[in-house]
Amino acid sequence: MSNANVVVNKHSNNRVGPVMRAGELAMAVAEAAREDNPGRVIRVDDKRAYLRIDTDDELILRRETIENALGRPFKMNDLEVDLSSFSGRIETLPDQVRFYFATHL
């Protein structure tokens, strides 16, 4: 197997989710990801300046769950302030955000 194949395979995955600027909201999003996606392995990669939060195929974040984690009201469009990037596609609704892939690798 050539090195080129190793690199390609390393990045061929179905991980989806947000990359959040580190802080209170990122920690609340990580907590909400675990709560809102039962049965899924949620990975939180803390890079000090940001948190990469992901799982395979689909990740849902609900406004109510984020509010509970923050202990205060929260609007889903406020997520964009600390959302540096994301993996997959994104569907934004007033009460939830869904990260997903249209095609499974």
Secondary structure, DSSP 8 states (H G I E B T S, - for coil): --HHHHHHHHH---EEEEEEESSHHHHHHHHHHHHHSTTS--EEEE-SSEEEEEEESEEEEEHHHHHHHHTS---GGGHHHHEEEEESEEEEETTEEEEE-SS--
